[in-house]
Amino acid sequence: VRDPCCVINADDFYVLDAYRQMAQELRRLPAEGCAAMVGYLLKNTASLHGTVTRGLCTGQQGYLKSVQETRNIQLYADGTLRDTKADRPLDPSAVVSMNFWGFQRSFLQEAQERFPLLLRRALARHPEKGEVQLPVMVADMLDRGRAQVRVLSSGEKWFGVTYREDKPKVVAALREKTDQGQYPENLWE
């Protein structure tokens, strides 16, 4: 990778506006230690059909201060959200990471250097999974003062099929966006 790039989850659908914002930000991103993230509102990213994991973010003046991967987030029919493991309510307007990142080459080089250490830690905690989540890597770099991440805002609803019961809602939402002319009829071909 020689130029700024975008990194996303392969199993999520991010709307066009998020890509536009990221493309504009990548053109402005300084070369060293800088990145960007599209932030979503927690209430726009949860499922009524089970718990989800989200990167809960704190920020200051448009920049990411911290990101904490939080498991077992449950959305209820009345719109409330809870961290069921810690048994605490969550703010529906909290900003979360949905793994829509923009990085400079220097940021990726730093991540590559840190990956072996973070993988060893992850394997020690969860040997069956051994996963290094990107927000964990970003949080590590933030903690060490090795990164500055600009937070871009998306008021859009995020689309994903975490549970099979989510599929009809996602299909309907994509159909609506296609009918509105936001996407071509044959988007996947």
Secondary structure, DSSP 8 states (H G I E B T S, - for coil): --S-EEEE-TTEE--HHHHHHHHHHHHH--SSSEEEEEEEEGGGT--TTS-EEEEEEEEETTEEEEEEEEEEEEE-TTS-EEETTTTEEE-TT-EEEEEEEEE-HHHHHHHHHHHHHHHHHHHHH-TTT----HHHHHHHHHHTT--EEEEEEE-S--EE-SSGGGHHHHHHHHHHHHHTTSS-TTTT-
